[in-house]
């Protein structure tokens, strides 16, 4: 990953540790590799931390905890300020990223969105 990755994927989490794990793995398994993913544990839920403890060592992952539970807009805004990527997307913890999605978006950007 470069110091300015092509994409930042924000992955805000509030509970749902198993779904979060699936969401994070769907990002890490992308064929397009120039991205960072910021996982934010809203409320510092220990079950969320534990669910992804074995995969947050990936250098593309930044894990942060919000010590208090923030309203969704405030949570998303706070973690968006950490983004280094040229492009930003939010992947809710209850969703997964389709394989090849980042590559497709990158190709579309390269062609000027056509």
Beta strands, then each sheet from edge to edge (+ up, - down):
strand 1: 7-13
strand 2: 35-42
strand 3: 61-66
strand 4: 87-90
sheet 1: 3+ 2+ 1+ 4+
end
